[in-house]
Amino acid sequence: MARPPFSLAFLHPRHWLTWFGLGVLWLLVQLPYPFLFWFGSALGRTSQRFLQRRANIANRNIELCFPGMGDEQRKMMIEKNFASLGMALLETGMAWFWSDRRVRKWFDVEGYHYLLEAQRKQKGVMVVGVHFMSLELGGRVMGLCQPMMATYRPHNSPVMEWVQTRGRLRSNKSMIDRHNLKGLVGALKSGEAVWFAPDQDYGPKGSTFAPFFSVQNAATTNGTYVISRLSGAEMLTISMVRKENARGYALHIGQKMEDFPRGSEFEAASYINKMIEHEILRAPEQYLWIHRRFKTRPTGEASLYV
C-alpha cells in the first residue's frame, strides 16, 4: 500500500475541529518525553472522573479475570489503567509524528532473534499482538525493527484514516482490512510478517468460547486457527510495554509457537488465550480493560455487565 494521497475535501470546514485536535497533538509531542509521561498520566487519571462507564467496565473485567484480587488493589489497578489511557493519546502522536531517531532512543528490544529465526523458512509469520494502551507506538517500533504488515479497522473519519495510515506506514509496509481474509492469507503465503490481534470480543460470528483468565467462556475469534491452516505461517507473539518512571519502552518478541494446535477451533482458541494471558501479565495495568471483552455470551446466559 502506497501512502494515501491527500484530498482537498479534507479541508472542508466539517474537518477543521479534527485538524485543530491533530495540530494540538503534534505540538504536545514535541515536548520532552519525561514531561509527556507526567502529563499523559495526569490527563488519564483526570479523565476517569468523566469516563465512569468505562471505569465500571474495567472494574468488571478485572473482577472477572482476577477474582482473588481485593477491592483496594483493583481500585489501584484501574487508576493506573486510566493513567495509561492518557499516555495512549500522546503515544499515538509520538507514533505518527516523531522521527525514527527519537523513537529509537526510547525503546529496547528483547527476542529479536526469534523473529529472524521464524522468517528463515520464508513461510510468512503471523505476529500475534495484544491490545496494550501503547499499541499505536508499538506498531511504529515493530516496523523500525522489521517492516511488516498489520490488520486494522479503517477509521470512520476520512481525515483520521489518512493521518493514521500515513503515520503507520512511516515504518511498516501495508495495512490490511481485518475483514480481508484473502489479502491476509496471500501476504503470509508470500513470506510477509503480518500483525494480528485476536484478544478482543468480535461477536459470536466466527468465534469459539474458550477460557480466558478466570472466565471459562470468553468469545475468542477463530481467526488465528483459520489463518494458520490456510497459510501455514509461523506464529509468535510481539507486545510492547511502557517502563515505569519515564524510562521508555520494552518490545518483547516471543519464541515460535511450535505446539500451536491445528486440530480444533476450541484447542486453538484456548492456546491463543493462554499466550495472550502471558503477555498481559507483563504489565496488566496497561491492558485495554475498558473494552467489553466478555459482552458475547453463550445462548441463554445473562450478560456479565449487568
C-alpha positions as CSV (number, residue, x, y, z in Angstrom):
1,M,0.0,0.0,0.0
2,A,1.4,3.4,-1.1
3,R,0.9,6.3,1.2
4,P,-2.6,7.5,0.6
5,P,-3.0,10.7,-1.4
6,F,-4.2,13.9,0.1
7,S,-7.6,15.2,-0.9
8,L,-8.8,18.8,-1.0
9,A,-12.0,17.5,0.5
10,F,-10.1,17.1,3.8
11,L,-10.0,20.9,4.1
12,H,-13.8,21.2,4.3
13,P,-15.0,23.1,7.4
14,R,-16.5,20.0,8.9
15,H,-13.0,18.6,9.3
16,W,-11.5,21.8,10.9
17,L,-12.0,20.6,14.5
18,T,-10.2,17.3,13.7
19,W,-7.3,19.3,12.2
20,F,-7.2,21.5,15.2
21,G,-7.0,18.5,17.5
22,L,-4.3,16.9,15.4
23,G,-2.3,20.2,15.5
24,V,-2.5,20.4,19.3
25,L,-1.4,16.7,19.5
26,W,1.6,17.5,17.1
27,L,2.6,20.4,19.3
28,L,2.4,18.4,22.5
29,V,4.6,15.6,21.4
30,Q,7.4,17.9,20.5
31,L,7.9,18.3,24.3
32,P,10.5,16.2,26.2
33,Y,9.3,12.6,26.9
34,P,9.6,12.9,30.7
35,F,7.1,15.7,30.6
36,L,4.8,13.8,28.2
37,F,4.9,10.8,30.6
38,W,3.9,13.1,33.5
39,F,1.3,15.0,31.5
40,G,-0.3,11.9,29.8
41,S,-0.6,10.0,33.1
42,A,-2.2,13.0,34.8
43,L,-4.5,13.5,31.9
44,G,-5.6,9.9,32.1
45,R,-6.2,9.9,35.8
46,T,-8.3,13.1,35.5
47,S,-10.4,11.5,32.6
48,Q,-11.5,8.7,34.9
49,R,-14.0,11.1,36.5
50,F,-15.6,11.8,33.2
51,L,-15.5,8.2,31.8
52,Q,-17.3,6.4,34.6
53,R,-19.0,3.9,32.3
54,R,-15.6,2.8,31.0
55,A,-14.2,2.7,34.6
56,N,-17.1,0.4,35.5
57,I,-16.3,-1.9,32.5
58,A,-12.6,-2.0,33.5
59,N,-13.6,-2.8,37.1
60,R,-15.9,-5.6,36.0
61,N,-13.3,-7.1,33.6
62,I,-10.6,-7.1,36.2
63,E,-13.0,-8.5,38.8
64,L,-13.9,-11.4,36.4
65,C,-10.3,-12.2,35.4
66,F,-8.8,-11.9,38.8
67,P,-11.5,-12.8,41.3
68,G,-8.9,-13.2,44.1
69,M,-7.9,-9.5,43.8
70,G,-9.0,-7.3,46.7
71,D,-11.1,-4.2,46.2
72,E,-8.3,-1.8,47.1
73,Q,-5.8,-3.5,44.8
74,R,-8.4,-3.5,41.9
75,K,-9.1,0.2,42.5
76,M,-5.3,1.0,42.2
77,M,-5.1,-1.0,39.0
78,I,-7.9,0.9,37.5
79,E,-6.3,4.2,38.4
80,K,-3.1,3.1,36.7
81,N,-5.1,1.8,33.8
82,F,-6.6,5.3,33.2
83,A,-3.1,6.9,33.6
84,S,-2.0,4.5,30.8
85,L,-5.1,5.6,28.8
86,G,-3.9,9.2,28.9
87,M,-0.5,8.2,27.8
88,A,-2.0,6.2,24.9
89,L,-3.3,9.5,23.4
90,L,0.2,11.1,23.5
91,E,1.8,7.8,22.3
92,T,-0.5,8.0,19.2
93,G,1.0,11.3,18.4
94,M,4.5,10.0,19.1
95,A,3.9,7.1,16.7
96,W,2.7,9.3,13.9
97,F,4.9,12.4,14.3
98,W,8.2,11.5,16.0
99,S,11.3,11.0,13.9
100,D,12.8,7.5,13.7
101,R,15.8,8.7,15.6
102,R,13.6,9.9,18.5
103,V,11.6,6.8,18.7
104,R,14.7,4.6,18.7
105,K,16.0,6.5,21.7
106,W,13.2,5.3,23.9
107,F,12.8,1.6,23.3
108,D,14.7,-1.7,23.9
109,V,14.1,-5.0,22.1
110,E,14.0,-8.4,23.6
111,G,13.9,-11.6,21.5
112,Y,14.6,-10.1,18.0
113,H,16.4,-13.3,17.0
114,Y,13.1,-15.2,17.4
115,L,11.6,-13.1,14.6
116,L,14.6,-13.6,12.3
117,E,14.5,-17.3,13.0
118,A,10.8,-17.5,12.2
119,Q,11.4,-15.7,8.9
120,R,14.2,-18.1,7.7
121,K,11.7,-20.6,6.4
122,Q,10.1,-17.9,4.3
123,K,6.6,-19.3,5.1
124,G,5.3,-16.0,6.5
125,V,5.0,-15.0,10.1
126,M,1.7,-14.3,11.9
127,V,2.6,-11.9,14.6
128,V,0.0,-12.2,17.4
129,G,-0.5,-8.9,19.2
130,V,-2.1,-7.7,22.4
131,H,-4.1,-4.5,22.9
132,F,-1.9,-2.7,25.3
133,M,-2.5,1.0,25.6
134,S,0.8,1.7,23.9
135,L,-0.3,-0.3,20.8
136,E,-0.1,2.5,18.3
137,L,3.5,3.3,19.3
138,G,4.2,-0.4,19.4
139,G,3.3,-0.7,15.8
140,R,5.8,2.1,14.9
141,V,8.5,0.4,17.0
142,M,7.9,-3.0,15.4
143,G,8.3,-1.5,11.9
144,L,11.6,0.0,12.9
145,C,12.8,-3.4,13.9
146,Q,11.3,-5.2,10.9
147,P,8.9,-3.6,8.5
148,M,5.7,-5.7,8.3
149,M,2.0,-5.6,7.6
150,A,-0.9,-5.2,10.0
151,T,-4.6,-5.8,10.1
152,Y,-6.8,-2.9,11.2
153,R,-10.3,-1.4,11.1
154,P,-10.5,1.6,8.8
155,H,-11.4,4.8,10.6
156,N,-14.8,6.4,10.0
157,S,-13.3,9.8,9.5
158,P,-11.6,10.2,6.1
159,V,-9.1,12.7,7.6
160,M,-8.2,10.4,10.5
161,E,-7.9,7.5,8.1
162,W,-5.5,9.5,6.0
163,V,-3.4,10.6,9.0
164,Q,-3.3,7.3,10.8
165,T,-2.5,5.3,7.6
166,R,0.4,7.7,6.8
167,G,1.6,7.5,10.3
168,R,1.5,3.7,10.4
169,L,3.3,3.4,7.0
170,R,6.2,5.5,8.2
171,S,7.9,2.3,9.3
172,N,5.7,-0.5,8.0
173,K,4.7,-1.9,4.6
174,S,1.0,-2.1,4.4
175,M,-2.3,-2.1,6.3
176,I,-4.9,-4.8,5.6
177,D,-8.5,-4.5,6.4
178,R,-9.2,-7.1,9.2
179,H,-12.1,-8.5,7.1
180,N,-9.8,-9.1,4.1
181,L,-9.0,-12.7,4.8
182,K,-7.8,-13.4,1.2
183,G,-5.4,-10.5,1.3
184,L,-4.1,-11.5,4.8
185,V,-3.5,-15.1,3.8
186,G,-1.9,-14.1,0.5
187,A,0.5,-11.8,2.3
188,L,1.6,-14.6,4.6
189,K,2.0,-17.1,1.8
190,S,4.2,-14.6,0.0
191,G,6.5,-14.6,3.1
192,E,5.4,-11.4,4.8
193,A,5.1,-10.9,8.6
194,V,1.6,-9.7,9.4
195,W,0.4,-8.4,12.8
196,F,-3.0,-9.7,14.0
197,A,-4.6,-9.1,17.4
198,P,-7.1,-11.9,18.4
199,D,-7.7,-10.7,22.0
200,Q,-10.9,-8.8,21.7
201,D,-14.6,-9.8,21.5
202,Y,-15.6,-9.6,17.9
203,G,-19.0,-11.1,18.4
204,P,-20.5,-14.6,18.0
205,K,-19.8,-15.0,14.3
206,G,-16.5,-16.8,13.7
207,S,-15.8,-17.2,17.4
208,T,-15.4,-20.0,19.9
209,F,-16.0,-19.9,23.6
210,A,-12.7,-20.7,25.4
211,P,-11.2,-19.9,28.8
212,F,-9.6,-16.5,29.4
213,F,-8.1,-16.0,32.8
214,S,-10.9,-17.0,35.2
215,V,-13.7,-16.6,32.7
216,Q,-14.5,-20.0,31.3
217,N,-16.5,-18.8,28.3
218,A,-14.8,-15.9,26.5
219,A,-15.8,-15.4,22.9
220,T,-12.5,-15.8,21.0
221,T,-12.0,-15.3,17.3
222,N,-11.2,-18.3,15.2
223,G,-9.1,-16.1,13.0
224,T,-5.7,-17.5,14.2
225,Y,-6.9,-21.1,13.6
226,V,-8.3,-20.4,10.2
227,I,-5.4,-18.2,9.0
228,S,-2.7,-20.6,10.3
229,R,-4.4,-23.6,8.5
230,L,-4.8,-21.6,5.2
231,S,-1.3,-20.0,5.2
232,G,0.9,-22.5,7.0
233,A,2.7,-19.4,8.5
234,E,4.9,-19.5,11.6
235,M,3.4,-17.8,14.7
236,L,4.8,-15.8,17.5
237,T,3.8,-13.0,19.9
238,I,5.0,-9.4,20.0
239,S,4.0,-6.9,22.6
240,M,5.3,-3.6,23.9
241,V,5.0,-2.3,27.4
242,R,5.8,1.1,29.0
243,K,8.6,1.2,31.6
244,E,8.0,3.0,34.9
245,N,9.3,6.4,35.7
246,A,9.6,7.7,32.1
247,R,12.3,5.2,31.2
248,G,10.8,4.4,27.8
249,Y,9.5,1.1,26.4
250,A,10.4,-2.6,26.0
251,L,9.4,-4.6,22.9
252,H,9.0,-8.3,23.7
253,I,9.2,-10.8,20.9
254,G,8.3,-14.4,21.8
255,Q,9.5,-17.7,20.5
256,K,7.8,-19.5,17.6
257,M,4.6,-21.4,18.7
258,E,5.9,-24.8,17.8
259,D,3.0,-26.6,19.5
260,F,0.1,-24.5,18.3
261,P,-2.9,-26.9,18.0
262,R,-4.4,-27.1,14.5
263,G,-6.8,-29.9,15.3
264,S,-9.8,-28.0,16.6
265,E,-11.0,-24.4,17.0
266,F,-11.5,-24.8,20.7
267,E,-8.0,-26.0,21.3
268,A,-6.6,-23.2,19.1
269,A,-8.6,-20.6,20.9
270,S,-7.6,-21.9,24.4
271,Y,-4.0,-21.9,23.4
272,I,-4.0,-18.4,22.0
273,N,-5.8,-17.1,25.1
274,K,-3.0,-18.6,27.3
275,M,-0.4,-16.8,25.1
276,I,-2.3,-13.6,25.5
277,E,-2.6,-14.0,29.3
278,H,1.1,-14.4,29.5
279,E,1.7,-11.2,27.6
280,I,-0.9,-9.2,29.6
281,L,0.8,-10.3,32.9
282,R,3.9,-8.4,31.8
283,A,2.0,-5.2,32.7
284,P,-1.7,-5.8,33.4
285,E,-2.3,-2.2,34.3
286,Q,-1.5,-1.2,30.7
287,Y,-4.0,-3.6,29.1
288,L,-7.2,-2.3,27.4
289,W,-9.6,-3.3,30.2
290,I,-12.1,-0.6,29.2
291,H,-13.2,-2.9,26.2
292,R,-16.2,-5.1,27.0
293,R,-14.1,-8.3,26.5
294,F,-17.0,-10.6,27.6
295,K,-20.0,-9.0,26.0
296,T,-20.8,-12.0,23.9
297,R,-22.3,-14.8,25.9
298,P,-23.4,-18.4,25.2
299,T,-27.0,-18.7,24.2
300,G,-29.2,-18.2,27.2
301,E,-26.5,-16.9,29.5
302,A,-27.1,-13.5,31.1
303,S,-24.8,-10.5,30.4
304,L,-21.8,-10.2,32.7
305,Y,-22.0,-6.4,32.7
306,V,-25.5,-6.0,34.2
